[in-house]
Amino acid sequence: MNTTNTPYRLVVLGAGYTGMLAAVRLAGRTSGGNVRITLVDPSARFTERLRMHQIATGQRLPEHRIADIVDGTGIEFVRGRATAIDTVAAQVTVDDTVTLGYDELIYALGSGTDTSVIPGAAEHAWTLNDPRTAHRFADRLAQVESRGGAVVVGGAGLTGIEAATEIAERFPALRVTLVGADEPGAMMGVKARAYLGRALDRLGITRVIGHHITKVLPDAVELADSTLIPADLTLITTGMRVPPLAAESGIDTDPRGRIVVDATLRSVSHPNIHAIGDAAAVRQAWGEIHGTCQSGMPTAAYVADEIARRFRGKKIAPFRFGYIHQPVSLGRADAVIQFTKADDTPGRFHLTGKAAVLYKETVSRSPIPIFGLSRRFAVPVQLYKGGRATARLA
C-alpha cells in the first residue's frame, strides 16, 4: 500500500461495465490507503448495454446515475470525454480543457457499432450505441408500425437476434427482416440453433442469410447482388469499433485499435496503462477473447485485484479466462442459452423457454448488484478460468 504523503493516482477512463467495476473494486480493495481514484465518463448515467435492445423498443428501465453508484466510495467522478493521453507526462486531457495526472491508468473505453464501413449507414441507419438514440429509435418504431412498415436488422449475431426478436414481439404489425452473412445462432450447437430458428419463425421474422448489406438507402438496404430490401428503418448491429484515442496517443494497438496487452493486461508499450474489456486485445492459450460483458467484467476485476495485490507486495498470476455460455433473449417471453467450452465453441447442453428467460434476466441484472457488493469485498465475477485450456498460463 502507498505510504507516502502523495496520493497514488489511479485514473479509470470509461464508466461502462468494466470501468465501473474496476473503479469500485479498487476503491474497496485500497480503502485506507493513500490512493486517489478518478473515474471519467461523458455520461451522467450508467448505460446497461446488455439491455439496449429493450430501450430501443420503448421499454422503461431503472436509471442509475454514476454519481450515485460511486457515492461513499471516495471515487472522484469527472464527467467529460477523454480527448488526449500524454504517455510521457502521464496525463489525460478531458474535453480538451481539464488535465488529470496519473500513476496508473485503466483504459476501459469500450466499443460501438461502426457505421463508416457501409455506405449510407452513418446517414440513414440506426445503432444501439447510445441510449438517447435508442429512445428515438423506439419512437420511430411506433410511427412506422402505425402504417405497417418494414424494419431491417443488419447482423445475425447475438445483438442482431435480440434486437430483431424484441422488435417483432413489441411491434407485431411491423415486417422485420434479419440480414446476416451467417445463419442466426451460427456459433451455437445444432439443437439450440434449431430452437432459435423456431422462435424467429413464431415471431414472423424473415431471414436473408449469406449476404452483407453493402449500402443503406433512406428507404431500403442494398445487398452485394444489387437486391433491394425495403426498409423504413434500418438497424445496424455489426462491425465493432473502438475509440481511436489509444492509437492516437502512441500506445501499441492491434489493427482494430485495441490496446495490445501482456498476460497481466498491461499495455506492452506502456506498463503503467492497463486495458480491459472491449478496449483490450487479450489472448489466451485457446485464442483471442472477443468483446462481451461475460469476458469484460473478469478483466476489470483482475486488474483491480492485480493493483491491490501489488500494493501489498503479493505475487501476480497471469489472467486466465474461459467462456461458459451464450445467453440470448428472444423477446421478453423466450430465450435460449447455449453452454460452451472455454473457447466459446458449443458444449453439449443448452437451456430454453422459461428457465432460459430467468437465466438470461439474472445475467442481465447482475452488474448493478455486483457494483454494490464490490464496494465491500472482492465478489467473484468469473465462474471459469478455462481449465486445461488455459492451465499452461498459470
Secondary structure as GFF3:
##gff-version 3
##sequence-region A 1 394
A	DSSP	beta_strand	8	13	.	.	.	ID=ss1
A	DSSP	alpha_helix	17	29	.	.	.	ID=ss2
A	DSSP	beta_strand	35	41	.	.	.	ID=ss3
A	DSSP	three_ten_helix	49	51	.	.	.	ID=ss4
A	DSSP	alpha_helix	52	55	.	.	.	ID=ss5
A	DSSP	alpha_helix	66	70	.	.	.	ID=ss6
A	DSSP	beta_strand	76	79	.	.	.	ID=ss7
A	DSSP	beta_strand	82	86	.	.	.	ID=ss8
A	DSSP	beta_strand	91	94	.	.	.	ID=ss9
A	DSSP	beta_strand	98	101	.	.	.	ID=ss10
A	DSSP	beta_strand	104	107	.	.	.	ID=ss11
A	DSSP	beta_strand	112	113	.	.	.	ID=ss12
A	DSSP	three_ten_helix	115	117	.	.	.	ID=ss13
A	DSSP	alpha_helix	121	124	.	.	.	ID=ss14
A	DSSP	beta_strand	125	126	.	.	.	ID=ss15
A	DSSP	alpha_helix	131	145	.	.	.	ID=ss16
A	DSSP	beta_strand	150	154	.	.	.	ID=ss17
A	DSSP	alpha_helix	158	170	.	.	.	ID=ss18
A	DSSP	beta_strand	175	180	.	.	.	ID=ss19
A	DSSP	alpha_helix	190	202	.	.	.	ID=ss20
A	DSSP	beta_strand	206	209	.	.	.	ID=ss21
A	DSSP	beta_strand	213	217	.	.	.	ID=ss22
A	DSSP	beta_strand	220	223	.	.	.	ID=ss23
A	DSSP	beta_strand	228	230	.	.	.	ID=ss24
A	DSSP	beta_strand	233	236	.	.	.	ID=ss25
A	DSSP	beta_strand	240	241	.	.	.	ID=ss26
A	DSSP	alpha_helix	245	248	.	.	.	ID=ss27
A	DSSP	beta_strand	259	260	.	.	.	ID=ss28
A	DSSP	beta_strand	273	275	.	.	.	ID=ss29
A	DSSP	three_ten_helix	277	279	.	.	.	ID=ss30
A	DSSP	beta_strand	280	281	.	.	.	ID=ss31
A	DSSP	beta_strand	283	284	.	.	.	ID=ss32
A	DSSP	beta_strand	287	288	.	.	.	ID=ss33
A	DSSP	alpha_helix	293	311	.	.	.	ID=ss34
A	DSSP	beta_strand	325	329	.	.	.	ID=ss35
A	DSSP	beta_strand	335	340	.	.	.	ID=ss36
A	DSSP	beta_strand	346	352	.	.	.	ID=ss37
A	DSSP	alpha_helix	353	365	.	.	.	ID=ss38
A	DSSP	alpha_helix	367	374	.	.	.	ID=ss39
A	DSSP	three_ten_helix	387	389	.	.	.	ID=ss40
A	DSSP	three_ten_helix	391	393	.	.	.	ID=ss41
###
